[in-house]
Amino acid sequence: MARFGYFLSCEEHGPGELVRQARLAERAGFDALWISDHFHPWVQEQGQAPFVWTVIGAIAEATSLPIGTAVTCPLVRTHPAVVAQAAATSAVLTGGRFFLGVGTGELLNEHIVDSRWPPAATRREMLEEAIEVMRRLFTGRLVTHRGEHYSVDTARLYTLPDEPPPIYVSGFGAKAATLAGRVGDGFMSMMPDPDLASAFRDAGGLGKPVQGGLKACWGADAGAALRTAHRLWASDYIPGEAGQLLPLPRQFEQLTGLVTEEMVAERVPCGPDPRVHARALREYVDAGYDDVFVQQIGPEQDGFFDFYAREVLPLVRAS
């Protein structure tokens, strides 16, 4: 049976509010948590970008839900050895409930320490090597690594969980899904694509979790909810590769004029009809996803959790 989780947005909310939402998610009956890892928001209107590892530490004490990053980029901004230490500590604090979601990242967050941005194929190579480094460190042994992209000199993690945190690899295309199947403990995607799930499983991911994420905007007025979704997240629907290549929120804002409300409506369930929201979640289940995480767009968090607890989660679980 599929599990349904809540997706905490570090782009929209400060640390205290994220912890509050994690508590609300548990009370509402969600099964797990995703949390985004950003240095910048996508657009300035979103307005936040707290340090994710500090927030995870607070959430570890506030709830008993599993939590994972969706996703961390261990390539440029943060060395994989540092990510390994953060992930291991998070796994200890959560009593083994932490999973590390990783991906090849966006220039938006990574350029702050190095403006050079490798092509996608190189970033996939870097991610594979980064995962190798982190897994070696999770053993607790002394690690020296001289690779093509990373060097580690006599490093050892002393604070370790009983079991290493699983590493889930995110992807938007077949090459990334294949990489996830080959080196990951699970797969993450932001689209309900059965071909991606199949590519992951065919490449070695059979029996491993496939997780999907989507955004929603609950509100008493469907039109107002759609306008909120468009105002805050039109950047998600800019066509092409701009999402990986632009360095600043203002540049995303310059392109959001290409995104109409109709384009957002095609992807984001909006308004007060539980059938609309349940249908969007079922798309992922029907596509072969094991876990589905939903993010409420905008400030109506309390109403959203009440709505999902009373109407949406019972509806999707019953089906």
HELIX and SHEET records of a PDB file:
HELIX    1   1 PRO A   15  ALA A   28  1                                  14    
HELIX    2   2 VAL A   52  ALA A   62  1                                  11    
HELIX    3   3 PRO A   80  LEU A   93  1                                  14    
HELIX    4   4 LEU A  107  GLU A  110  1                                   4    
HELIX    5   5 ALA A  120  PHE A  138  1                                  19    
HELIX    6   6 ALA A  174  VAL A  183  1                                  10    
HELIX    7   7 PRO A  194  PHE A  200  1                                   7    
HELIX    8   8 ARG A  201  GLY A  205  3                                   5    
HELIX    9   9 ALA A  222  TRP A  233  1                                  12    
HELIX   10  10 ALA A  234  TYR A  237  5                                   4    
HELIX   11  11 ALA A  242  LEU A  245  1                                   4    
HELIX   12  12 PRO A  249  LEU A  255  1                                   7    
HELIX   13  13 THR A  256  LEU A  258  5                                   3    
HELIX   14  14 GLU A  261  ARG A  267  1                                   7    
HELIX   15  15 PRO A  274  ASP A  286  1                                  13    
HELIX   16  16 GLN A  301  PHE A  307  1                                   7    
HELIX   17  17 TYR A  308  VAL A  312  3                                   5    
HELIX   18  18 LEU A  313  ALA A  318  1                                   6    
SHEET    1   A 9 ARG A   3  LEU A   8  0                                        
SHEET    2   A 9 LEU A  33  ILE A  35  1                                        
SHEET    3   A 9 ILE A  67  THR A  69  1                                        
SHEET    4   A 9 PHE A  98  VAL A 102  1                                        
SHEET    5   A 9 ILE A 167  SER A 170  1                                        
SHEET    6   A 9 GLY A 186  SER A 189  1                                        
SHEET    7   A 9 VAL A 210  ALA A 216  1                                        
SHEET    8   A 9 ASP A 291  GLN A 296  1                                        
SHEET    9   A 9 ARG A   3  LEU A   8  1                                        
SHEET    1   B 2 VAL A 143  ARG A 146  0                                        
SHEET    2   B 2 SER A 151  ALA A 155 -1                                        
END                                                                             
